[in-house]
Amino acid sequence: MGFVSAGLGGVFYLQRMKSKGLIKSLYLNADEMEDLTAESITEKNEIPLSESLDKLTVQIGLVVFTYMAAYAVMYLISLGLDQLGGFFASTVKPLIWGFNFLIGTVMAILVRNTLKGLTMRGRRQYLNNFMLARISGVMFDLMVVASIAAIDLSAFSRREFIVPLSIICIVGAVATYWQLDFICKRIYPQYSHEAFLSLYGMLTGTASTGVILLREIDPLFQTPAANNLVYQQLWAIVFGFPMLLLLGYAPIGLTADPATTNLTNTWVTLAALTALFVVMNLILFRRQIFKRKEKKAA
């Protein structure tokens, strides 16, 4: 449902932009739009195009290595959680695998920074941004097809799930849409539309979904929106992990029989989420809040 929400909300926002004349035509001359030159395809001190290993082979190998490293980290964490058992094995472990893109992004940052450090010490530059962009483009296109093919509608086969699941999805998508529209206009005034599409796609789907929507108006990633998706993952883990734990805490005490259901954990979870929402918004708008206080004091 996240992919569907991201697609519908993103397309609606793009149509709003188009009706207001905010989207520049992408049907321009490819050479003028992309400005393909030798400098944009390769940089100084990069490894040769063809040596004992082809440069494209090196890029693919680094991508595969990063995925394998992320998988190894999640696997080792899972082994530790299995040893702890109980809540950690039944609740935290599925969250680790369910949000694998967060760990994968962090691992990609570590690999890039490691290679960058080696380059600063005099080694050749192994990463080629042009080829990596082409690889990511192919992977994103495959992901779109795979995401559509993997949509599971089995929950809608049970009538008792249709109404509550539909309400949750619609309310969640609309609330996310309006909240981000409010935030992006104030936090990212220089590129509010790019920030909205990337964040909306990520929050309703995954980081890859955000990049797909972003490519519609910023295909060359000229704004900081794409970099924000990458470098915010660490903070997403720090601030988001407590909320992920609450997903396993809230249902404790709920039963099929309303007479024996205990809603204590549910109310505690709601109170905790409300407090986190207030705290995060205070952090998010700290500059605007403190500036107003300073102006009043002056």
C-alpha positions in Angstrom: 0.0 0.0 0.0 3.0 2.3 0.6 3.9 2.1 -3.1 0.4 2.8 -4.2 0.1 5.8 -1.8 3.4 7.2 -3.0 2.4 6.8 -6.6 -1.1 8.4 -6.2 0.1 11.2 -4.0 3.1 11.9 -6.1 1.2 12.0 -9.4 -1.4 14.3 -7.8 1.3 16.7 -6.7 3.0 16.6 -10.1 -0.4 17.4 -11.8 -0.8 20.4 -9.4 2.7 21.6 -10.4 1.9 21.1 -14.1 -1.4 23.0 -13.9 0.5 26.0 -12.3 3.2 25.9 -14.9 5.9 24.9 -12.5 7.3 21.9 -14.4 9.7 22.7 -17.1 9.3 20.6 -20.2 11.7 17.6 -20.2 11.4 17.1 -23.9 14.4 19.3 -24.6 17.4 18.4 -26.7 19.2 15.7 -24.7 22.6 17.2 -25.3 21.5 20.6 -24.0 19.6 19.2 -21.0 22.3 16.7 -19.9 25.4 18.6 -21.2 27.3 15.4 -21.7 31.0 16.1 -21.9 34.1 14.1 -21.1 34.4 15.9 -17.8 30.8 14.8 -16.8 31.5 11.2 -17.7 34.9 10.7 -16.1 37.0 12.7 -13.6 40.7 13.1 -13.0 42.6 10.3 -11.2 39.9 7.7 -12.0 40.9 4.1 -12.8 41.2 3.5 -16.6 38.1 2.6 -18.6 39.5 -0.8 -19.4 42.3 -2.5 -17.5 42.5 -6.0 -16.0 38.9 -5.2 -14.9 36.5 -3.1 -16.9 35.5 0.1 -15.0 31.8 -0.9 -15.2 32.7 -4.2 -13.7 34.3 -2.4 -10.8 31.2 -0.3 -10.2 28.9 -3.3 -10.2 31.3 -5.1 -7.9 31.3 -2.3 -5.4 27.5 -2.2 -5.5 27.2 -5.9 -4.9 29.8 -5.7 -2.1 27.8 -3.0 -0.4 24.7 -5.1 -0.5 26.5 -8.1 0.8 28.0 -6.1 3.6 24.6 -4.7 4.6 23.1 -8.2 4.5 26.0 -9.5 6.7 25.3 -6.8 9.2 21.6 -7.5 9.4 22.3 -11.3 9.6 24.7 -10.8 12.6 22.3 -8.5 14.3 19.6 -11.1 13.8 21.8 -13.8 15.4 22.2 -11.6 18.5 18.5 -10.8 18.7 17.8 -14.6 18.5 20.0 -15.1 21.5 18.1 -12.5 23.5 14.8 -14.1 22.5 11.4 -12.8 23.5 10.5 -9.3 22.4 13.8 -8.8 20.5 13.4 -12.0 18.4 9.7 -11.6 17.7 9.4 -7.8 17.2 12.8 -6.1 16.7 14.2 -8.8 14.3 11.5 -8.4 11.7 11.9 -4.6 11.9 15.6 -5.0 11.1 14.8 -6.9 7.9 11.7 -4.8 7.1 13.7 -1.6 7.1 16.8 -3.0 5.4 17.0 0.1 3.1 18.1 2.2 6.1 21.0 -0.1 6.9 21.8 -0.5 3.2 22.0 3.3 2.9 24.3 3.7 5.9 26.6 0.9 4.5 26.7 2.7 1.2 27.8 5.9 2.9 30.5 4.0 4.8 31.8 2.4 1.6 31.9 5.7 -0.2 33.6 7.6 2.6 36.2 4.7 2.9 37.0 4.9 -0.8 37.1 8.7 -0.6 39.6 8.5 2.2 41.8 6.1 0.2 41.7 8.6 -2.7 42.8 11.4 -0.4 45.8 9.3 0.6 46.9 9.0 -3.0 45.1 6.0 -4.3 43.1 6.0 -7.6 39.5 6.9 -7.6 37.4 3.8 -8.1 33.9 5.3 -8.1 32.5 6.8 -11.3 29.4 8.8 -10.6 28.2 8.7 -14.2 28.2 4.8 -14.3 26.8 4.6 -10.8 23.9 6.9 -11.9 23.2 4.6 -14.9 23.3 1.5 -12.7 20.9 3.1 -10.2 18.6 4.2 -13.1 18.3 0.6 -14.3 17.7 -0.7 -10.8 15.0 1.9 -10.1 13.2 0.9 -13.3 13.4 -2.7 -12.3 12.2 -1.9 -8.8 9.1 -0.2 -10.2 8.1 -3.3 -12.1 9.0 -5.6 -9.2 7.0 -3.4 -6.7 3.9 -3.5 -8.8 4.3 -7.3 -9.3 4.8 -7.9 -5.6 1.7 -6.0 -4.4 -0.2 -8.4 -2.1 -3.9 -7.8 -1.9 -4.6 -10.8 0.3 -5.6 -8.6 3.3 -8.5 -7.2 1.2 -9.9 -10.8 0.8 -11.1 -10.6 4.4 -14.0 -8.1 4.6 -13.3 -7.1 8.2 -9.9 -5.7 7.1 -11.1 -3.7 4.1 -12.7 -0.7 5.9 -10.0 -0.2 8.7 -7.1 -0.8 6.3 -8.5 1.6 3.7 -9.1 4.3 6.4 -5.6 4.0 7.8 -4.0 4.2 4.3 -6.1 7.2 3.2 -5.7 9.2 6.4 -2.0 8.4 6.6 -1.4 9.4 3.0 -3.4 12.6 3.3 -1.8 13.6 6.7 1.7 12.9 5.3 0.9 15.0 2.2 -0.3 18.1 4.0 2.4 17.9 6.8 5.2 17.7 4.2 3.6 20.4 2.1 3.7 22.7 5.2 7.2 21.7 6.2 9.0 21.8 2.8 7.8 25.3 2.0 9.4 26.5 5.2 12.4 24.3 5.6 13.5 24.0 2.0 12.2 27.2 0.3 14.8 27.0 -2.5 13.7 23.5 -3.6 10.4 22.8 -1.9 8.9 20.8 -4.7 11.9 18.5 -5.1 12.1 18.1 -1.3 8.4 17.3 -1.1 8.4 14.6 -3.8 11.5 12.9 -2.5 10.3 12.9 1.2 6.8 11.9 0.4 7.9 9.0 -1.7 10.3 7.9 1.0 7.8 8.3 3.9 5.0 6.4 2.2 7.2 3.9 0.5 11.0 3.6 0.7 14.0 5.9 -0.2 14.0 4.4 -3.7 10.3 5.4 -4.2 11.3 9.0 -3.2 14.1 9.0 -5.8 11.7 7.8 -8.5 9.3 10.7 -7.8 12.3 13.1 -7.6 13.5 12.1 -11.1 10.3 13.4 -12.6 11.3 17.1 -12.0 15.0 16.7 -11.2 16.4 14.0 -13.4 20.0 15.1 -13.0 19.7 15.5 -9.2 20.8 19.1 -9.4 19.1 20.1 -6.1 20.2 18.8 -2.6 17.0 16.7 -2.4 18.7 13.5 -3.5 21.6 13.9 -1.1 19.2 14.6 1.7 17.6 11.2 1.2 21.0 9.6 1.7 22.5 11.5 4.5 19.3 11.7 6.6 19.2 7.9 7.0 21.4 7.9 10.1 19.0 10.4 11.8 16.0 8.4 10.6 17.4 5.4 12.5 18.2 7.4 15.6 14.7 9.1 15.8 12.7 6.4 14.1 13.9 3.3 15.9 11.9 4.1 19.1 8.7 4.4 17.0 9.5 1.1 15.3 9.7 -0.6 18.7 6.3 0.8 19.6 4.9 -1.2 16.7 5.5 -4.4 18.6 4.5 -2.9 22.0 1.1 -1.4 21.0 -0.7 -4.7 20.2 0.3 -6.4 23.4 -2.9 -7.1 25.3 -5.2 -6.9 22.3 -7.4 -10.0 21.8 -10.2 -11.0 19.5 -12.7 -10.7 22.4 -13.4 -7.0 23.3 -14.3 -8.0 26.8 -10.8 -9.3 27.6 -8.9 -6.7 25.6 -6.5 -4.5 27.5 -5.9 -1.1 25.8 -3.3 0.2 28.2 -0.4 -0.4 25.8 -2.3 1.2 23.0 -2.9 4.4 24.9 0.7 4.5 26.1 1.9 4.1 22.5 -0.5 6.9 21.4 0.9 9.2 24.2 4.5 8.4 23.3 3.9 9.0 19.6 2.2 12.4 20.4 5.2 13.4 22.5 7.6 12.4 19.8 5.7 14.3 17.2 5.8 17.5 19.3 9.5 17.1 20.1 10.5 16.4 16.5 8.5 19.4 15.2 10.2 21.6 17.9 13.6 20.4 16.6 12.5 20.8 13.0 11.3 24.4 13.4 13.9 25.4 16.1 15.3 28.2 13.9 12.0 29.8 13.2 10.9 29.5 16.9 14.0 30.9 18.4 14.2 33.7 15.8 10.7 34.8 16.7 11.7 34.8 20.4 14.8 36.9 19.7 12.8 39.4 17.7 10.3 39.8 20.5 13.0 40.2 23.0 14.7 42.9 20.9 
